[in-house]
Amino acid sequence: MKKIGIPRGLYYYKYYPFTKSFLTELGAEAVLSPETNKEILDIGSKYCIDDACLPVKVYHGHVYFLKDKVDHVLIPRFTSISAKEYICPKFGGLPEMVKYSIPMNNPIIDIEINLYKNKLNLYKSLFSLGNMLGANPIKIKRAINKAFKIHYAYKRDLLNGNLPAILIEDKKPVRIKTKSIIGIVSHPYLLYDSFINMNLLNKLSNRSIKFITPEMIDSQMIDNMCSELEKRIFWSGSKELIGSALYMMNIDKINGILLLTSFACGIDSLSLELIIRIANKTYNKPIMMLTIDEHTGEANFNTRLEAFMDLVERRQNIDNNLSPYGRSIYRSERNIR
């Protein structure tokens, strides 16, 4: 049985159930790297290029952890995950970034995922991986069908507001009587990695604040919201963030919006700026952006987060008569000790 390493980063949070199901059905063992920690972050920062964003650096750390423990490390070459859309170019170049940065004896599996025109490329890549693992076409097709079934069930759970264990790393947020509801606009690899975001979801839950994330919004609704913009958005990540934010701004029960991004994210620098500009014109509730990197200090992060939560709760208590314009776009720094 071949051991295939799965780094716990980036699109792991979207496609791990699919990936694990597919590999298991083909008789391979999916070996997952551990939860992100300081050692993984430090190693990733050491081997990754300096101008990469935090999630890419963390991903390098997860690959380094797996490199001597498995037969292959699966690093898909993501080009497009939706028709006529692209994703961040760093995902497409990730296999080369890792190959030339981290000394590895075991080969990388770098099948391409490109759905820009249709799904044919995806099936070709999955059959290629299946052939590599010694499976026949019938077994590969059966594995694909089961993997898609698992993937759709996973997405339905998210739409229903249920956060599976892989998203909260087996530590369920505390759920008590809700005082406020906020929307969190962020990528899943920032939102669900509790080390990177300094346990954000639990901090909100502990304050009796319920949260809504982009994964809890139907993709068709996101498309509909983005269709009202002057130009089509061809970056999938940007479309998800902007469409989610626009949807949240139109829901009365949402008491505020929190934007979470990583320093040096080129796509976010455009999409989140657009969200803030739209909010300044049309949204009369608190909105704040938190920018994090490997130097972000938890004390400063907590201070900003608590100020935002206080503003949300105080506006509720005084019937929204408190100005929402205490908005803050900032970057706090520290060295993680």
C-alpha positions in Angstrom: 0.0 0.0 0.0 1.5 3.3 -1.1 1.5 6.2 1.4 0.4 9.5 -0.2 1.1 12.6 1.9 -1.6 15.3 2.1 -0.3 18.7 3.3 -2.8 20.3 5.8 -2.9 23.6 4.1 -4.4 25.7 1.2 -7.1 23.7 -0.6 -7.0 20.9 1.9 -9.9 22.7 3.6 -12.0 22.4 0.4 -11.0 19.1 -1.0 -9.6 16.8 1.6 -12.8 14.6 2.0 -12.7 14.1 -1.8 -9.0 13.4 -1.9 -9.0 11.0 1.0 -12.0 9.1 -0.3 -10.5 8.8 -3.8 -7.1 7.5 -2.5 -8.6 5.1 0.0 -10.9 3.6 -2.7 -7.8 2.9 -4.8 -6.0 1.1 -2.0 -3.6 3.9 -1.0 -3.2 5.4 2.4 -3.7 9.1 2.8 -1.2 10.5 5.3 -2.1 13.9 6.7 0.3 16.3 8.2 -0.4 17.5 11.7 -2.2 20.7 12.7 -0.3 23.9 12.0 2.1 24.8 14.8 5.1 27.1 15.4 7.6 24.5 14.1 5.7 24.0 10.8 5.4 27.8 10.4 9.1 28.3 11.1 10.2 25.6 8.7 7.9 26.8 6.0 9.2 30.4 6.4 12.7 29.1 6.1 12.3 27.2 2.9 9.7 29.3 1.1 10.4 32.4 -0.9 10.3 35.6 1.2 7.5 37.4 -0.7 5.0 34.6 -0.5 1.9 35.0 1.6 1.5 33.3 5.0 -0.7 30.3 3.8 1.9 29.4 1.2 4.7 29.5 3.7 2.7 27.3 6.1 2.1 24.9 3.2 5.8 24.5 2.7 6.1 23.6 6.4 3.5 20.9 6.0 5.3 19.4 2.9 8.6 19.4 4.8 7.0 17.4 7.6 5.7 14.7 5.2 8.7 14.5 2.9 10.4 11.5 4.6 7.3 9.8 5.9 5.5 8.9 2.7 6.1 7.5 -0.8 4.7 10.5 -2.6 3.5 14.0 -1.6 0.3 15.1 -3.5 0.6 18.7 -4.6 -2.0 19.3 -7.3 -1.3 22.0 -9.8 -4.5 24.1 -9.5 -5.2 26.3 -12.5 -8.9 26.6 -12.4 -11.7 25.3 -10.2 -14.6 26.9 -12.0 -15.6 27.4 -15.6 -14.0 30.5 -17.2 -12.3 31.4 -13.9 -8.7 31.2 -12.6 -7.3 31.0 -9.1 -4.2 32.5 -7.5 -1.2 31.8 -9.8 0.8 30.6 -6.8 -1.4 27.5 -6.7 -0.4 26.7 -10.3 3.3 27.1 -9.5 3.2 25.4 -6.1 4.8 22.1 -7.3 7.8 24.0 -8.7 8.0 26.2 -5.6 8.2 23.2 -3.3 10.4 21.1 -5.7 13.1 23.8 -5.8 12.9 24.9 -2.2 12.7 21.7 -0.2 15.2 18.9 -0.6 13.0 15.8 -1.2 13.9 12.2 -2.0 10.3 11.1 -2.7 8.6 12.3 -5.9 5.8 14.9 -6.0 2.5 14.0 -7.6 1.6 17.2 -9.4 -1.6 16.4 -11.4 -3.2 19.4 -13.0 -6.7 20.6 -11.9 -8.0 22.8 -14.7 -11.8 23.3 -15.1 -11.6 26.5 -17.1 -13.2 24.9 -20.2 -14.9 21.8 -18.8 -14.4 18.9 -16.3 -12.6 16.7 -18.8 -9.1 17.7 -17.5 -10.1 16.8 -14.0 -11.2 13.3 -15.0 -8.0 12.8 -17.1 -5.9 13.9 -14.1 -7.8 11.5 -11.7 -7.4 8.6 -14.1 -3.7 9.5 -14.4 -3.3 9.3 -10.6 -5.3 6.1 -10.5 -3.1 4.5 -13.1 0.0 5.6 -11.1 -1.5 3.7 -8.2 -2.0 0.6 -10.3 -5.8 0.7 -10.4 -7.9 -0.4 -13.4 -10.3 2.0 -15.2 -13.4 0.4 -13.6 -12.0 0.8 -10.1 -10.9 4.4 -10.8 -14.3 5.3 -12.1 -15.9 3.8 -9.0 -13.5 5.8 -6.8 -14.3 9.0 -8.6 -18.0 8.5 -8.1 -17.7 7.8 -4.4 -15.3 10.8 -3.9 -17.8 13.2 -5.6 -20.6 11.8 -3.3 -18.4 12.5 -0.2 -17.5 15.9 -1.6 -21.2 17.0 -2.1 -22.2 15.7 1.3 -19.3 17.8 2.8 -20.5 20.9 1.0 -24.1 20.3 2.1 -22.9 20.2 5.7 -21.2 23.6 5.3 -24.3 25.1 3.7 -26.3 24.0 6.7 -23.9 25.8 9.0 -22.2 22.6 10.3 -18.4 22.8 10.5 -16.9 19.4 10.0 -14.0 18.3 12.2 -11.4 18.9 9.5 -12.3 22.6 9.5 -12.0 23.1 13.2 -9.3 20.5 13.8 -11.4 18.3 16.1 -12.1 21.2 18.5 -15.7 22.3 18.2 -16.3 25.9 19.0 -18.3 26.5 22.1 -22.0 27.2 21.2 -24.1 29.1 23.7 -27.0 31.5 23.4 -26.3 33.9 20.6 -26.0 37.6 21.2 -24.8 38.7 17.8 -24.3 37.3 14.3 -21.3 38.4 12.1 -20.2 37.5 8.7 -16.6 36.5 8.2 -15.2 37.0 4.8 -12.0 35.0 4.2 -10.4 32.1 2.5 -10.8 28.7 4.1 -7.1 28.2 4.6 -7.1 31.3 6.8 -10.5 30.9 8.4 -10.2 27.3 9.6 -6.5 27.1 10.6 -6.7 27.9 14.2 -3.0 28.5 14.6 -2.8 31.0 11.7 -5.9 32.9 12.9 -5.1 32.6 16.6 -8.2 30.6 17.4 -10.6 33.2 15.9 -13.7 31.0 15.7 -13.5 29.9 19.3 -12.9 33.5 20.5 -16.1 34.6 18.7 -18.1 31.6 20.1 -16.9 32.3 23.6 -18.4 35.8 23.3 -21.7 34.2 22.2 -21.2 35.5 18.7 -22.5 33.3 15.8 -20.6 33.5 12.5 -21.5 33.0 8.9 -18.7 32.1 6.5 -18.5 32.0 2.6 -18.8 28.2 2.7 -22.3 28.6 4.3 -23.6 30.6 1.3 -24.9 28.8 -1.8 -22.6 29.3 -4.7 -25.5 30.3 -7.0 -26.3 33.1 -4.6 -22.6 34.3 -4.7 -22.8 34.2 -8.5 -26.0 36.2 -8.5 -24.5 38.9 -6.2 -21.4 39.2 -8.3 -23.5 39.5 -11.5 -24.7 42.9 -10.4 -21.1 44.3 -10.6 -20.0 46.2 -13.7 -17.4 43.6 -14.8 -17.2 39.9 -14.5 -14.8 38.6 -11.8 -12.5 35.9 -13.3 -10.7 35.1 -10.0 -12.6 32.3 -8.2 -11.2 33.4 -4.8 -12.2 37.0 -5.3 -15.6 36.1 -6.6 -16.3 34.0 -3.5 -15.2 36.8 -1.1 -17.0 39.6 -2.9 -20.2 37.7 -3.5 -20.3 36.5 0.1 -19.7 40.0 1.4 -22.4 41.5 -0.8 -24.8 38.8 0.4 -24.0 39.5 4.0 -24.6 43.2 3.6 -28.1 42.4 2.4 -29.0 40.3 5.4 -30.5 42.3 8.3 -29.8 39.8 11.0 -26.0 40.0 10.3 -24.7 42.7 12.8 -21.3 43.2 11.3 -18.7 41.9 8.9 -15.1 40.8 9.6 -12.6 40.6 6.8 -9.6 38.3 7.4 -6.7 38.4 5.0 -3.0 37.6 4.9 -0.3 40.2 4.1 1.1 40.0 0.6 -2.1 38.5 -0.9 -2.3 40.2 -4.3 -5.9 39.0 -5.1 -7.2 40.1 -1.7 -5.6 43.6 -2.1 -8.1 44.2 -4.9 -11.2 42.2 -3.7 -11.2 43.4 -0.1 -10.7 47.0 -1.2 -13.7 46.7 -3.4 -15.7 45.3 -0.5 -14.8 48.2 1.7 -15.6 50.8 -0.9 -19.0 49.2 -1.4 -19.6 49.0 2.3 -18.7 52.7 2.8 -21.5 53.6 0.4 -24.2 51.2 1.3 -23.6 49.3 4.5 -24.5 50.9 7.8 -23.0 48.3 10.2 -19.5 47.7 11.6 -16.9 46.3 9.2 -13.2 45.7 10.0 -10.3 44.1 8.2 -7.7 42.0 10.0 -4.4 41.4 8.2 -2.1 38.7 9.5 1.3 37.3 8.7 3.9 35.2 10.5 4.8 38.3 12.7 1.2 39.1 13.7 0.9 39.5 17.5 -1.9 37.8 19.3 -2.2 40.5 21.9 -2.8 43.2 19.2 -5.0 40.8 17.3 -7.1 40.2 20.4 -7.4 43.9 21.1 -8.7 44.7 17.6 -11.0 41.8 17.6 -12.5 42.6 21.0 -13.0 46.3 20.0 -14.9 45.1 16.9 -17.0 42.7 19.0 -17.7 45.4 21.6 -18.9 47.8 18.8 -21.2 45.1 17.4 -22.8 44.4 20.8 -23.1 48.0 21.8 -24.8 49.0 18.6 -27.4 46.3 19.3 -27.9 47.5 22.9 -28.6 51.1 21.8 -30.7 50.3 18.7 -27.9 50.9 16.2 -27.5 54.6 17.2 -23.8 54.2 17.6 -21.8 55.1 14.5 -20.4 52.1 12.6 -17.5 54.1 11.3 -15.0 53.0 13.8 -13.5 51.0 11.0 -9.9 49.9 11.2 -7.6 48.6 8.6 -4.3 47.7 10.2 -1.4 45.4 10.5 -0.1 44.3 13.9 3.3 42.8 14.3 5.2 40.5 16.6 7.5 37.5 16.5 5.7 34.3 17.5 7.6 33.0 20.5 
